[in-house]
Amino acid sequence: MGRIYVGAMWWICLSAWTIISFYRFSAFLMVIAVLTFHASFVGVRILRRKKEGSEKWYDWAVSIVTLLFGIGIIIYGGHLYFNTPNTILAFLCVLFGVFTSLNATQDLRFFIRKPEVEKGWWIKQHIGAMGGSYIAAITAFAVQNPNIFMPGSSYQWLLWILPGVIGTPIVSLMSKKWVRKLA
């Protein structure tokens, strides 16, 4: 089931990049596609990187590219804030840019400085990454289809935040449950 999920997520990311490249540019669709791919990639790779120092060049590459996209979306948010009246979009760009950058930075720090890890560390990271990819995918679906969830509402910006606000505690609880189970 996990492989089917990851394959579907990567296909969705590829289709999002196709839409961005050939049909209509969307900064948010771009950052959500990068965030979803990064999270699902890390979720898969962590299962193969249980041994210390077993990361490959492509682990580094995906994290560096994700960090650059996160920084780019922060810069884009600053541009929107200072040059357009769309402050909500600017705020969301900065918020998602910071979140994306922090995820990539966390991976890079893990590669550089091997922290003391507790038993079951890999399951915690796996669940966090896969849960994060799921939250990102739900966010993308909700934002791309706002009339399904909040037709004509001026609060459609909540669709950017609610999946994370609801999903993050659930992922955290599941992660803690499985770490205790392995311990």
C-alpha positions as CSV (number, residue, x, y, z in Angstrom):
1,M,0.0,0.0,0.0
2,G,2.9,2.3,0.8
3,R,4.4,1.9,-2.6
4,I,1.1,2.6,-4.3
5,Y,0.7,5.7,-2.2
6,V,4.2,7.0,-3.0
7,G,3.8,6.2,-6.7
8,A,0.5,8.1,-6.7
9,M,2.1,11.1,-4.9
10,W,5.0,11.2,-7.4
11,W,2.6,11.0,-10.3
12,I,0.6,13.9,-8.8
13,C,3.8,15.9,-8.4
14,L,4.8,15.2,-12.0
15,S,1.4,16.2,-13.3
16,A,1.5,19.4,-11.2
17,W,4.9,20.3,-12.7
18,T,3.4,19.6,-16.2
19,I,0.5,22.0,-15.4
20,I,2.9,24.6,-14.1
21,S,5.3,24.3,-17.0
22,F,2.8,24.2,-19.9
23,Y,-0.6,25.4,-18.9
24,R,-0.6,27.9,-16.0
25,F,2.1,29.0,-13.6
26,S,1.1,28.8,-9.9
27,A,3.7,29.5,-7.2
28,F,1.6,27.6,-4.7
29,L,1.1,24.6,-6.8
30,M,4.8,24.6,-7.4
31,V,5.7,24.7,-3.7
32,I,3.1,22.2,-2.8
33,A,4.4,19.8,-5.5
34,V,7.9,20.2,-4.2
35,L,6.8,19.8,-0.6
36,T,4.8,16.7,-1.4
37,F,7.5,15.1,-3.4
38,H,10.2,15.9,-0.8
39,A,8.1,14.5,2.1
40,S,7.2,11.3,0.3
41,F,10.8,10.9,-1.0
42,V,12.2,11.3,2.5
43,G,9.5,8.9,3.9
44,V,10.7,6.2,1.5
45,R,14.4,6.9,1.8
46,I,14.4,6.9,5.6
47,L,13.4,3.2,5.5
48,R,16.6,2.6,3.5
49,R,18.8,4.9,5.5
50,K,18.4,3.2,8.9
51,K,22.2,2.9,9.1
52,E,24.2,5.9,10.0
53,G,25.9,7.6,7.0
54,S,23.9,5.6,4.4
55,E,22.5,8.6,2.6
56,K,23.2,8.9,-1.1
57,W,24.0,11.9,-3.3
58,Y,20.3,12.1,-4.4
59,D,19.2,12.4,-0.8
60,W,21.4,15.5,-0.6
61,A,20.2,16.8,-4.0
62,V,16.5,16.5,-3.2
63,S,17.0,18.3,0.1
64,I,19.1,21.1,-1.4
65,V,16.6,21.6,-4.3
66,T,13.7,21.7,-1.7
67,L,15.6,24.2,0.4
68,L,16.2,26.4,-2.7
69,F,12.4,26.3,-3.6
70,G,11.5,27.2,0.0
71,I,13.8,30.2,-0.1
72,G,12.5,31.1,-3.5
73,I,8.9,31.1,-2.3
74,I,9.8,33.3,0.7
75,I,11.4,35.8,-1.7
76,Y,8.3,35.6,-3.9
77,G,6.1,36.3,-0.8
78,G,8.2,39.3,0.0
79,H,7.8,40.5,-3.6
80,L,4.1,40.1,-3.4
81,Y,3.9,41.9,0.0
82,F,5.8,45.0,-1.2
83,N,4.5,45.2,-4.8
84,T,0.9,44.0,-4.7
85,P,-2.1,44.5,-2.5
86,N,-2.4,40.7,-1.9
87,T,-1.1,40.5,1.6
88,I,-2.8,37.1,2.4
89,L,-1.1,35.5,-0.6
90,A,2.2,37.1,0.5
91,F,1.8,35.7,4.0
92,L,0.9,32.2,2.8
93,C,4.0,32.3,0.5
94,V,6.3,33.1,3.4
95,L,4.6,30.6,5.7
96,F,4.9,27.7,3.2
97,G,8.4,28.8,2.2
98,V,9.6,28.8,5.8
99,F,7.9,25.4,6.4
100,T,9.5,23.9,3.2
101,S,12.9,25.4,4.0
102,L,12.8,24.0,7.6
103,N,12.0,20.5,6.4
104,A,14.9,20.5,3.9
105,T,17.2,22.1,6.5
106,Q,16.3,19.4,9.0
107,D,17.3,16.7,6.6
108,L,20.6,18.4,5.7
109,R,21.5,18.9,9.4
110,F,20.8,15.2,9.9
111,F,23.2,14.3,7.1
112,I,25.9,16.6,8.3
113,R,25.8,16.1,12.0
114,K,24.7,12.7,13.0
115,P,22.6,13.3,16.1
116,E,22.1,10.9,19.0
117,V,19.2,8.8,17.9
118,E,16.8,6.9,20.0
119,K,15.5,3.4,19.2
120,G,12.8,3.7,16.5
121,W,14.0,7.1,15.2
122,W,13.5,6.0,11.7
123,I,9.8,5.2,12.2
124,K,9.2,8.6,13.7
125,Q,10.8,10.3,10.7
126,H,9.0,7.9,8.2
127,I,5.6,8.6,9.7
128,G,6.3,12.3,9.9
129,A,7.4,12.6,6.3
130,M,4.6,10.4,4.9
131,G,2.0,12.2,7.0
132,G,3.5,15.5,5.8
133,S,3.1,14.4,2.2
134,Y,-0.5,13.5,2.9
135,I,-1.2,16.9,4.5
136,A,0.5,18.7,1.6
137,A,-1.6,16.7,-1.0
138,I,-4.8,17.4,0.9
139,T,-3.9,21.1,1.1
140,A,-3.2,21.2,-2.7
141,F,-6.5,19.5,-3.4
142,A,-8.5,21.8,-1.2
143,V,-6.8,25.0,-2.5
144,Q,-7.3,23.9,-6.2
145,N,-11.0,23.2,-5.5
146,P,-12.1,25.9,-3.1
147,N,-15.7,25.9,-4.3
148,I,-16.2,22.4,-3.1
149,F,-15.3,23.3,0.5
150,M,-16.1,27.0,0.8
151,P,-18.1,28.2,-2.2
152,G,-18.0,32.0,-2.5
153,S,-16.4,32.4,0.9
154,S,-13.9,35.2,1.7
155,Y,-12.2,32.7,4.1
156,Q,-10.9,30.4,1.4
157,W,-7.4,31.2,2.6
158,L,-8.2,28.9,5.5
159,L,-7.9,25.9,3.1
160,W,-4.2,26.6,3.1
161,I,-3.9,26.3,6.8
162,L,-6.5,23.9,8.1
163,P,-5.1,20.6,6.7
164,G,-1.8,21.3,8.6
165,V,-3.5,22.4,11.7
166,I,-5.7,19.3,11.8
167,G,-3.2,16.8,10.4
168,T,-0.1,17.7,12.3
169,P,-1.3,16.6,15.7
170,I,-2.7,13.4,14.3
171,V,0.7,12.6,12.6
172,S,2.5,13.5,15.9
173,L,0.2,11.2,17.9
174,M,0.7,8.3,15.4
175,S,4.4,8.8,15.4
176,K,4.6,8.7,19.2
177,K,2.4,5.6,19.3
178,W,4.7,3.7,16.9
179,V,7.9,4.7,18.6
180,R,6.5,3.4,21.9
181,K,5.4,0.2,20.2
182,L,8.9,-0.4,18.8
183,A,10.6,0.5,22.1
